[in-house]
Amino acid sequence: MLSKLKVLFLCTGNSCRSQMAEGWARHLKGNAIEAYSAGIETHGLNPHAVRVMAEAGVDISGQRSKHVDELRDVPFDYVVTVCDHAHESCPLFPGRTKVVHVGFDDPPRRARDARTEEEALGHYRRVRDEIRAFVEQLPEALTGYRAAFDAPPPQGAVGGGSR
């Protein structure tokens, strides 16, 4: 039996996008992927993210916001940065870990100017569905990001190991 790929979804606060990605990966690809999520900071689990994922049949209410340092001993195959800030601030990972950037809009930022809760939730639903579409293509889609693996780390990256 082949072992599952260990994939970390990384964003700024591990409150929304990375949580959705972890939830989708567990729900849709649990047979092939051991999914994790973390942030370069911790902002707590976003209740709107929990709500829109539940609408889609995925319960992420038991997940919690984690700092990437909590997972430093996990030998990840891939780290998928889901926001620009996490990509720019992504620590280096040891060994053969490959870092892939697939940016998604920030629902809380997009929802700030919404006039109604329903309008705000629309931003969360759109990003939820975009993340699902990406996760549905895993793990095969990760090989399409080979050029990003060989690119130099973004300026400001800290730590040691592979990117």
N, CA and C atoms as an extended XYZ file, in Angstrom:
489
Properties=species:S:1:pos:R:3:atomname:S:1:resname:S:1:resid:I:1 pbc="F F F"
N         0.836       -1.179        0.000 N   MET     1
C         0.000        0.000        0.000 CA  MET     1
C         0.882        1.244        0.000 C   MET     1
N         0.584        2.193       -0.867 N   LEU     2
C         1.326        3.442       -0.920 CA  LEU     2
C         0.942        4.319        0.259 C   LEU     2
N         1.928        5.033        0.789 N   SER     3
C         1.619        5.939        1.895 CA  SER     3
C         0.969        7.208        1.342 C   SER     3
N         0.194        7.843        2.181 N   LYS     4
C        -0.467        9.080        1.784 CA  LYS     4
C         0.548       10.208        1.716 C   LYS     4
N         0.306       11.147        0.801 N   LEU     5
C         1.121       12.356        0.749 CA  LEU     5
C         0.769       13.227        1.939 C   LEU     5
N         1.771       13.771        2.592 N   LYS     6
C         1.550       14.710        3.683 CA  LYS     6
C         1.582       16.116        3.089 C   LYS     6
N         0.428       16.800        3.170 N   VAL     7
C         0.286       18.122        2.565 CA  VAL     7
C        -0.134       19.123        3.636 C   VAL     7
N         0.624       20.211        3.732 N   LEU     8
C         0.303       21.304        4.635 CA  LEU     8
C        -0.242       22.464        3.817 C   LEU     8
N        -1.429       22.955        4.191 N   PHE     9
C        -2.004       24.152        3.593 CA  PHE     9
C        -1.679       25.300        4.546 C   PHE     9
N        -0.956       26.300        4.053 N   LEU    10
C        -0.429       27.367        4.892 CA  LEU    10
C        -0.987       28.715        4.464 C   LEU    10
N        -1.474       29.493        5.444 N   CYS    11
C        -1.885       30.869        5.172 CA  CYS    11
C        -1.467       31.744        6.335 C   CYS    11
N        -1.878       32.977        6.313 N   THR    12
C        -1.417       33.916        7.332 CA  THR    12
C        -1.857       33.501        8.730 C   THR    12
N        -3.169       33.404        8.958 N   GLY    13
C        -3.666       33.180       10.309 CA  GLY    13
C        -4.281       31.837       10.571 C   GLY    13
N        -4.300       30.944        9.579 N   ASN    14
C        -4.907       29.621        9.725 CA  ASN    14
C        -6.317       29.732       10.302 C   ASN    14
N        -7.087       30.679        9.749 N   SER    15
C        -8.451       30.858       10.238 CA  SER    15
C        -9.505       30.555        9.187 C   SER    15
N        -9.150       30.645        7.904 N   CYS    16
C       -10.167       30.546        6.865 CA  CYS    16
C        -9.720       29.681        5.677 C   CYS    16
N        -8.907       30.235        4.774 N   ARG    17
C        -8.563       29.532        3.534 CA  ARG    17
C        -7.838       28.213        3.778 C   ARG    17
N        -6.835       28.215        4.626 N   SER    18
C        -6.104       26.969        4.869 CA  SER    18
C        -6.988       25.962        5.600 C   SER    18
N        -7.880       26.450        6.452 N   GLN    19
C        -8.819       25.555        7.144 CA  GLN    19
C        -9.772       24.905        6.141 C   GLN    19
N       -10.278       25.710        5.194 N   MET    20
C       -11.156       25.162        4.155 CA  MET    20
C       -10.411       24.118        3.329 C   MET    20
N        -9.172       24.425        2.962 N   ALA    21
C        -8.386       23.490        2.146 CA  ALA    21
C        -8.152       22.185        2.895 C   ALA    21
N        -7.811       22.268        4.179 N   GLU    22
C        -7.630       21.054        4.973 CA  GLU    22
C        -8.932       20.255        5.012 C   GLU    22
N       -10.042       20.939        5.250 N   GLY    23
C       -11.332       20.259        5.307 CA  GLY    23
C       -11.683       19.568        4.000 C   GLY    23
N       -11.496       20.275        2.884 N   TRP    24
C       -11.779       19.670        1.582 CA  TRP    24
C       -10.858       18.482        1.313 C   TRP    24
N        -9.580       18.629        1.637 N   ALA    25
C        -8.640       17.533        1.372 CA  ALA    25
C        -9.004       16.298        2.191 C   ALA    25
N        -9.371       16.480        3.431 N   ARG    26
C        -9.788       15.336        4.257 CA  ARG    26
C       -11.068       14.710        3.699 C   ARG    26
N       -11.996       15.564        3.287 N   HIS    27
C       -13.304       15.101        2.805 CA  HIS    27
C       -13.218       14.425        1.434 C   HIS    27
N       -12.471       15.034        0.525 N   LEU    28
C       -12.442       14.560       -0.864 CA  LEU    28
C       -11.276       13.628       -1.182 C   LEU    28
N       -10.160       13.794       -0.487 N   LYS    29
C        -8.931       13.087       -0.858 CA  LYS    29
C        -8.296       12.358        0.314 C   LYS    29
N        -9.082       12.031        1.324 N   GLY    30
C        -8.558       11.381        2.517 CA  GLY    30
C        -7.870       10.062        2.248 C   GLY    30
N        -8.177        9.433        1.114 N   ASN    31
C        -7.537        8.168        0.767 CA  ASN    31
C        -6.123        8.361        0.215 C   ASN    31
N        -5.806        9.584       -0.247 N   ALA    32
C        -4.504        9.833       -0.882 CA  ALA    32
C        -3.666       10.888       -0.166 C   ALA    32
N        -4.323       11.725        0.647 N   ILE    33
C        -3.631       12.858        1.261 CA  ILE    33
C        -3.869       12.872        2.762 C   ILE    33
N        -2.800       13.058        3.504 N   GLU    34
C        -2.872       13.340        4.938 CA  GLU    34
C        -2.752       14.855        5.047 C   GLU    34
N        -3.892       15.517        5.275 N   ALA    35
C        -3.958       16.976        5.205 CA  ALA    35
C        -3.747       17.631        6.560 C   ALA    35
N        -3.054       18.763        6.520 N   TYR    36
C        -2.804       19.603        7.685 CA  TYR    36
C        -3.020       21.052        7.255 C   TYR    36
N        -3.250       21.919        8.237 N   SER    37
C        -3.244       23.347        7.952 CA  SER    37
C        -2.569       24.061        9.111 C   SER    37
N        -1.994       25.219        8.780 N   ALA    38
C        -1.335       26.035        9.797 CA  ALA    38
C        -1.198       27.443        9.246 C   ALA    38
N        -0.767       28.343       10.124 N   GLY    39
C        -0.542       29.721        9.730 CA  GLY    39
C         0.817       30.200       10.189 C   GLY    39
N         1.253       31.293        9.608 N   ILE    40
C         2.479       31.902       10.103 CA  ILE    40
C         2.161       32.719       11.358 C   ILE    40
N         0.859       32.863       11.639 N   GLU    41
C         0.301       33.413       12.872 CA  GLU    41
C        -0.921       32.549       13.181 C   GLU    41
N        -1.556       32.767       14.324 N   THR    42
C        -2.826       32.089       14.604 CA  THR    42
C        -3.886       33.134       14.906 C   THR    42
N        -5.004       33.045       14.199 N   HIS    43
C        -6.091       34.007       14.359 CA  HIS    43
C        -7.377       33.357       14.847 C   HIS    43
N        -7.361       32.071       15.136 N   GLY    44
C        -8.593       31.388       15.534 CA  GLY    44
C        -9.396       30.960       14.318 C   GLY    44
N       -10.291       30.040       14.515 N   LEU    45
C       -11.113       29.494       13.430 CA  LEU    45
C       -12.223       30.478       13.083 C   LEU    45
N       -12.310       30.864       11.824 N   ASN    46
C       -13.302       31.839       11.372 CA  ASN    46
C       -14.692       31.195       11.336 C   ASN    46
N       -15.670       31.747       12.075 N   PRO    47
C       -17.009       31.138       12.121 CA  PRO    47
C       -17.724       31.134       10.770 C   PRO    47
N       -17.439       32.115        9.916 N   HIS    48
C       -18.055       32.117        8.587 CA  HIS    48
C       -17.495       30.984        7.725 C   HIS    48
N       -16.212       30.696        7.873 N   ALA    49
C       -15.614       29.566        7.150 CA  ALA    49
C       -16.259       28.265        7.605 C   ALA    49
N       -16.442       28.121        8.910 N   VAL    50
C       -17.099       26.920        9.445 CA  VAL    50
C       -18.506       26.797        8.863 C   VAL    50
N       -19.229       27.913        8.841 N   ARG    51
C       -20.618       27.908        8.350 CA  ARG    51
C       -20.724       27.513        6.878 C   ARG    51
N       -19.896       28.137        6.012 N   VAL    52
C       -20.039       27.831        4.581 CA  VAL    52
C       -19.528       26.439        4.245 C   VAL    52
N       -18.552       25.948        4.995 N   MET    53
C       -18.119       24.566        4.772 CA  MET    53
C       -19.217       23.594        5.195 C   MET    53
N       -19.897       23.887        6.306 N   ALA    54
C       -21.012       23.033        6.744 CA  ALA    54
C       -22.117       23.026        5.702 C   ALA    54
N       -22.366       24.164        5.067 N   GLU    55
C       -23.368       24.226        3.999 CA  GLU    55
C       -23.031       23.252        2.870 C   GLU    55
N       -21.739       23.029        2.662 N   ALA    56
C       -21.272       22.125        1.599 CA  ALA    56
C       -21.096       20.691        2.097 C   ALA    56
N       -21.467       20.439        3.361 N   GLY    57
C       -21.394       19.081        3.896 CA  GLY    57
C       -20.068       18.699        4.517 C   GLY    57
N       -19.210       19.684        4.817 N   VAL    58
C       -17.902       19.409        5.406 CA  VAL    58
C       -17.825       20.112        6.762 C   VAL    58
N       -17.631       19.339        7.816 N   ASP    59
C       -17.565       19.883        9.168 CA  ASP    59
C       -16.114       20.156        9.543 C   ASP    59
N       -15.768       21.441        9.649 N   ILE    60
C       -14.414       21.799       10.083 CA  ILE    60
C       -14.430       22.384       11.497 C   ILE    60
N       -15.552       22.281       12.179 N   SER    61
C       -15.682       22.903       13.501 CA  SER    61
C       -14.721       22.304       14.535 C   SER    61
N       -14.245       21.086       14.302 N   GLY    62
C       -13.306       20.458       15.231 CA  GLY    62
C       -11.856       20.799       14.952 C   GLY    62
N       -11.598       21.498       13.847 N   GLN    63
C       -10.236       21.921       13.540 CA  GLN    63
C        -9.910       23.139       14.403 C   GLN    63
N        -8.601       23.411       14.555 N   ARG    64
C        -8.206       24.585       15.325 CA  ARG    64
C        -7.077       25.305       14.598 C   ARG    64
N        -6.948       26.572       14.907 N   SER    65
C        -5.903       27.398       14.325 CA  SER    65
C        -4.561       27.010       14.942 C   SER    65
N        -3.583       26.675       14.070 N   LYS    66
C        -2.263       26.233       14.526 CA  LYS    66
C        -1.175       27.091       13.900 C   LYS    66
N        -0.109       27.302       14.658 N   HIS    67
C         1.073       27.973       14.128 CA  HIS    67
C         1.924       26.919       13.419 C   HIS    67
N         2.547       27.295       12.330 N   VAL    68
C         3.352       26.359       11.548 CA  VAL    68
C         4.425       25.682       12.399 C   VAL    68
N         4.920       26.362       13.420 N   ASP    69
C         5.949       25.758       14.274 CA  ASP    69
C         5.447       24.513       15.002 C   ASP    69
N         4.134       24.410       15.237 N   GLU    70
C         3.574       23.229       15.900 CA  GLU    70
C         3.743       21.967       15.057 C   GLU    70
N         3.960       22.149       13.762 N   LEU    71
C         4.045       21.012       12.845 CA  LEU    71
C         5.453       20.817       12.293 C   LEU    71
N         6.444       21.421       12.937 N   ARG    72
C         7.805       21.388       12.390 CA  ARG    72
C         8.396       19.990       12.292 C   ARG    72
N         7.884       19.032       13.063 N   ASP    73
C         8.431       17.679       13.027 CA  ASP    73
C         7.724       16.764       12.023 C   ASP    73
N         6.717       17.284       11.320 N   VAL    74
C         6.002       16.482       10.321 CA  VAL    74
C         6.780       16.560        9.006 C   VAL    74
N         7.128       15.411        8.431 N   PRO    75
C         7.879       15.427        7.161 CA  PRO    75
C         6.935       15.621        5.966 C   PRO    75
N         6.609       16.859        5.659 N   PHE    76
C         5.661       17.149        4.584 CA  PHE    76
C         6.258       16.843        3.217 C   PHE    76
N         5.400       16.333        2.341 N   ASP    77
C         5.768       16.183        0.933 CA  ASP    77
C         5.582       17.505        0.203 C   ASP    77
N         4.479       18.199        0.546 N   TYR    78
C         4.147       19.468       -0.078 CA  TYR    78
C         3.657       20.445        0.969 C   TYR    78
N         3.998       21.716        0.769 N   VAL    79
C         3.396       22.823        1.495 CA  VAL    79
C         2.740       23.690        0.433 C   VAL    79
N         1.440       23.903        0.567 N   VAL    80
C         0.691       24.723       -0.384 CA  VAL    80
C         0.349       26.032        0.318 C   VAL    80
N         0.969       27.125       -0.127 N   THR    81
C         0.631       28.427        0.431 CA  THR    81
C        -0.600       28.934       -0.310 C   THR    81
N        -1.616       29.344        0.459 N   VAL    82
C        -2.887       29.724       -0.149 CA  VAL    82
C        -3.137       31.230       -0.097 C   VAL    82
N        -2.135       31.984        0.342 N   CYS    83
C        -2.230       33.443        0.294 CA  CYS    83
C        -0.842       34.011        0.043 C   CYS    83
N        -0.810       35.212       -0.509 N   ASP    84
C         0.472       35.832       -0.861 CA  ASP    84
C         1.345       36.087        0.357 C   ASP    84
N         0.750       36.545        1.449 N   HIS    85
C         1.550       36.853        2.643 CA  HIS    85
C         2.251       35.600        3.167 C   HIS    85
N         1.543       34.481        3.218 N   ALA    86
C         2.165       33.232        3.684 CA  ALA    86
C         3.264       32.797        2.714 C   ALA    86
N         3.024       32.983        1.425 N   HIS    87
C         4.031       32.608        0.439 CA  HIS    87
C         5.298       33.440        0.625 C   HIS    87
N         5.123       34.750        0.837 N   GLU    88
C         6.266       35.639        1.000 CA  GLU    88
C         6.996       35.403        2.322 C   GLU    88
N         6.268       34.935        3.337 N   SER    89
C         6.843       34.740        4.672 CA  SER    89
C         7.060       33.274        5.009 C   SER    89
N         6.868       32.402        4.046 N   CYS    90
C         6.920       30.962        4.272 CA  CYS    90
C         8.284       30.544        4.801 C   CYS    90
N         8.297       29.836        5.918 N   PRO    91
C         9.582       29.321        6.394 CA  PRO    91
C        10.100       28.249        5.444 C   PRO    91
N        11.357       27.973        5.513 N   LEU    92
C        11.921       26.892        4.722 CA  LEU    92
C        11.662       25.582        5.452 C   LEU    92
N        11.484       24.534        4.689 N   PHE    93
C        11.191       23.222        5.253 CA  PHE    93
C        12.332       22.270        4.938 C   PHE    93
N        12.654       21.386        5.874 N   PRO    94
C        13.781       20.477        5.671 CA  PRO    94
C        13.449       19.383        4.662 C   PRO    94
N        14.515       18.777        4.158 N   GLY    95
C        14.357       17.596        3.323 CA  GLY    95
C        13.803       17.893        1.952 C   GLY    95
N        12.891       17.007        1.514 N   ARG    96
C        12.396       17.047        0.144 CA  ARG    96
C        11.075       17.790       -0.004 C   ARG    96
N        10.651       18.511        1.015 N   THR    97
C         9.387       19.232        0.965 CA  THR    97
C         9.387       20.215       -0.199 C   THR    97
N         8.322       20.175       -0.976 N   LYS    98
C         8.159       21.092       -2.103 CA  LYS    98
C         7.106       22.130       -1.718 C   LYS    98
N         7.396       23.395       -1.988 N   VAL    99
C         6.464       24.474       -1.683 CA  VAL    99
C         5.797       24.920       -2.978 C   VAL    99
N         4.472       24.981       -2.937 N   VAL   100
C         3.656       25.367       -4.081 CA  VAL   100
C         2.791       26.544       -3.650 C   VAL   100
N         2.690       27.564       -4.476 N   HIS   101
C         1.820       28.695       -4.157 CA  HIS   101
C         0.584       28.669       -5.053 C   HIS   101
N        -0.577       28.628       -4.416 N   VAL   102
C        -1.864       28.710       -5.116 CA  VAL   102
C        -2.697       29.714       -4.322 C   VAL   102
N        -2.668       30.969       -4.742 N   GLY   103
C        -3.319       32.025       -3.980 CA  GLY   103
C        -4.823       32.085       -4.190 C   GLY   103
N        -5.533       32.359       -3.117 N   PHE   104
C        -6.982       32.560       -3.138 CA  PHE   104
C        -7.287       33.882       -2.449 C   PHE   104
N        -8.370       34.542       -2.876 N   ASP   105
C        -8.801       35.776       -2.222 CA  ASP   105
C        -9.053       35.532       -0.742 C   ASP   105
N        -8.923       36.591        0.049 N   ASP   106
C        -9.151       36.540        1.488 CA  ASP   106
C       -10.620       36.897        1.766 C   ASP   106
N       -11.457       35.909        2.105 N   PRO   107
C       -12.882       36.206        2.312 CA  PRO   107
C       -13.149       37.288        3.360 C   PRO   107
N       -12.496       37.275        4.530 N   PRO   108
C       -12.785       38.347        5.488 CA  PRO   108
C       -12.489       39.745        4.926 C   PRO   108
N       -11.417       39.866        4.179 N   ARG   109
C       -11.085       41.172        3.590 CA  ARG   109
C       -12.130       41.559        2.541 C   ARG   109
N       -12.522       40.610        1.698 N   ARG   110
C       -13.523       40.887        0.661 CA  ARG   110
C       -14.883       41.220        1.266 C   ARG   110
N       -15.180       40.613        2.411 N   ALA   111
C       -16.502       40.775        3.030 CA  ALA   111
C       -16.631       42.067        3.848 C   ALA   111
N       -15.538       42.757        4.097 N   ARG   112
C       -15.573       43.966        4.936 CA  ARG   112
C       -16.582       45.007        4.467 C   ARG   112
N       -16.694       45.172        3.169 N   ASP   113
C       -17.571       46.214        2.629 CA  ASP   113
C       -18.965       45.705        2.281 C   ASP   113
N       -19.249       44.470        2.628 N   ALA   114
C       -20.570       43.909        2.323 CA  ALA   114
C       -21.646       44.644        3.125 C   ALA   114
N       -22.781       44.842        2.489 N   ARG   115
C       -23.878       45.553        3.146 CA  ARG   115
C       -24.775       44.626        3.949 C   ARG   115
N       -24.721       43.325        3.629 N   THR   116
C       -25.544       42.358        4.356 CA  THR   116
C       -24.696       41.128        4.684 C   THR   116
N       -25.170       40.352        5.643 N   GLU   117
C       -24.455       39.117        5.979 CA  GLU   117
C       -24.450       38.167        4.782 C   GLU   117
N       -25.556       38.122        4.062 N   GLU   118
C       -25.635       37.240        2.893 CA  GLU   118
C       -24.613       37.635        1.829 C   GLU   118
N       -24.447       38.937        1.631 N   GLU   119
C       -23.449       39.414        0.673 CA  GLU   119
C       -22.044       39.032        1.152 C   GLU   119
N       -21.791       39.170        2.443 N   ALA   120
C       -20.491       38.792        3.004 CA  ALA   120
C       -20.244       37.299        2.822 C   ALA   120
N       -21.250       36.491        3.120 N   LEU   121
C       -21.087       35.040        2.988 CA  LEU   121
C       -20.838       34.626        1.541 C   LEU   121
N       -21.313       35.414        0.602 N   GLY   122
C       -21.062       35.115       -0.810 CA  GLY   122
C       -19.571       35.050       -1.128 C   GLY   122
N       -18.787       35.914       -0.495 N   HIS   123
C       -17.328       35.889       -0.711 CA  HIS   123
C       -16.735       34.594       -0.152 C   HIS   123
N       -17.199       34.180        1.011 N   TYR   124
C       -16.725       32.932        1.616 CA  TYR   124
C       -17.106       31.742        0.736 C   TYR   124
N       -18.327       31.739        0.221 N   ARG   125
C       -18.789       30.620       -0.616 CA  ARG   125
C       -17.983       30.525       -1.914 C   ARG   125
N       -17.699       31.673       -2.519 N   ARG   126
C       -16.935       31.659       -3.770 CA  ARG   126
C       -15.537       31.078       -3.538 C   ARG   126
N       -14.864       31.538       -2.500 N   VAL   127
C       -13.520       31.037       -2.212 CA  VAL   127
C       -13.584       29.571       -1.808 C   VAL   127
N       -14.576       29.188       -1.022 N   ARG   128
C       -14.764       27.772       -0.654 CA  ARG   128
C       -14.830       26.917       -1.915 C   ARG   128
N       -15.609       27.362       -2.899 N   ASP   129
C       -15.779       26.583       -4.126 CA  ASP   129
C       -14.511       26.571       -4.978 C   ASP   129
N       -13.774       27.678       -4.977 N   GLU   130
C       -12.497       27.716       -5.708 CA  GLU   130
C       -11.489       26.764       -5.075 C   GLU   130
N       -11.456       26.729       -3.751 N   ILE   131
C       -10.538       25.821       -3.057 CA  ILE   131
C       -10.941       24.381       -3.329 C   ILE   131
N       -12.235       24.096       -3.319 N   ARG   132
C       -12.691       22.739       -3.625 CA  ARG   132
C       -12.215       22.324       -5.016 C   ARG   132
N       -12.377       23.196       -5.998 N   ALA   133
C       -11.964       22.873       -7.369 CA  ALA   133
C       -10.469       22.545       -7.419 C   ALA   133
N        -9.652       23.282       -6.671 N   PHE   134
C        -8.224       22.988       -6.624 CA  PHE   134
C        -7.969       21.637       -5.961 C   PHE   134
N        -8.581       21.411       -4.810 N   VAL   135
C        -8.353       20.169       -4.054 CA  VAL   135
C        -8.819       18.951       -4.851 C   VAL   135
N        -9.883       19.101       -5.616 N   GLU   136
C       -10.369       17.975       -6.433 CA  GLU   136
C        -9.308       17.489       -7.410 C   GLU   136
N        -8.379       18.335       -7.781 N   GLN   137
C        -7.329       17.977       -8.743 CA  GLN   137
C        -6.089       17.379       -8.085 C   GLN   137
N        -6.096       17.292       -6.766 N   LEU   138
C        -4.937       16.763       -6.035 CA  LEU   138
C        -4.970       15.244       -5.982 C   LEU   138
N        -3.835       14.586       -5.879 N   PRO   139
C        -2.491       15.157       -5.829 CA  PRO   139
C        -1.878       15.435       -7.192 C   PRO   139
N        -2.527       15.003       -8.248 N   GLU   140
C        -1.954       15.130       -9.586 CA  GLU   140
C        -1.606       16.574       -9.944 C   GLU   140
N        -2.432       17.526       -9.538 N   ALA   141
C        -2.202       18.923       -9.900 CA  ALA   141
C        -0.897       19.467       -9.337 C   ALA   141
N        -0.401       18.892       -8.263 N   LEU   142
C         0.822       19.407       -7.657 CA  LEU   142
C         2.024       19.270       -8.578 C   LEU   142
N         2.024       18.273       -9.433 N   THR   143
C         3.161       18.105      -10.338 CA  THR   143
C         3.196       19.204      -11.387 C   THR   143
N         2.096       19.878      -11.630 N   GLY   144
C         2.058       20.981      -12.582 CA  GLY   144
C         2.728       22.235      -12.067 C   GLY   144
N         3.121       22.216      -10.796 N   TYR   145
C         3.755       23.388      -10.198 CA  TYR   145
C         5.257       23.203      -10.052 C   TYR   145
N         5.855       22.316      -10.815 N   ARG   146
C         7.272       21.985      -10.705 CA  ARG   146
C         8.154       23.234      -10.792 C   ARG   146
N         7.847       24.176      -11.666 N   ALA   147
C         8.703       25.361      -11.815 CA  ALA   147
C         8.787       26.137      -10.509 C   ALA   147
N         7.719       26.168       -9.746 N   ALA   148
C         7.730       26.898       -8.477 CA  ALA   148
C         8.682       26.243       -7.480 C   ALA   148
N         8.868       24.917       -7.592 N   PHE   149
C         9.753       24.227       -6.654 CA  PHE   149
C        11.190       24.661       -6.845 C   PHE   149
N        11.568       24.922       -8.082 N   ASP   150
C        12.949       25.221       -8.394 CA  ASP   150
C        13.259       26.710       -8.332 C   ASP   150
N        12.216       27.526       -8.150 N   ALA   151
C        12.421       28.973       -8.078 CA  ALA   151
C        13.111       29.326       -6.767 C   ALA   151
N        13.869       30.403       -6.763 N   PRO   152
C        14.497       30.813       -5.506 CA  PRO   152
C        13.418       31.220       -4.506 C   PRO   152
N        13.722       31.102       -3.213 N   PRO   153
C        12.731       31.498       -2.216 CA  PRO   153
C        12.439       32.984       -2.307 C   PRO   153
N        11.204       33.386       -1.965 N   PRO   154
C        10.878       34.801       -1.997 CA  PRO   154
C        11.749       35.581       -1.017 C   PRO   154
N        11.957       36.849       -1.283 N   GLN   155
C        12.754       37.673       -0.371 CA  GLN   155
C        12.096       37.691        0.991 C   GLN   155
N        12.891       37.608        2.011 N   GLY   156
C        12.360       37.629        3.369 CA  GLY   156
C        12.094       36.258        3.930 C   GLY   156
N        12.258       35.203        3.117 N   ALA   157
C        12.044       33.840        3.635 CA  ALA   157
C        13.111       33.550        4.675 C   ALA   157
N        12.709       32.840        5.724 N   VAL   158
C        13.631       32.534        6.805 CA  VAL   158
C        13.684       31.041        7.026 C   VAL   158
N        14.693       30.576        7.733 N   GLY   159
C        14.795       29.162        8.070 CA  GLY   159
C        15.767       28.442        7.165 C   GLY   159
N        15.793       27.116        7.286 N   GLY   160
C        16.698       26.327        6.473 CA  GLY   160
C        15.996       25.152        5.853 C   GLY   160
N        16.509       24.639        4.755 N   GLY   161
C        15.927       23.469        4.111 CA  GLY   161
C        15.453       23.799        2.710 C   GLY   161
N        14.617       22.936        2.173 N   SER   162
C        14.168       23.086        0.786 CA  SER   162
C        12.945       23.968        0.689 C   SER   162
N        12.798       24.558       -0.478 N   ARG   163
C        11.596       25.331       -0.811 CA  ARG   163
C        10.991       24.732       -2.031 C   ARG   163
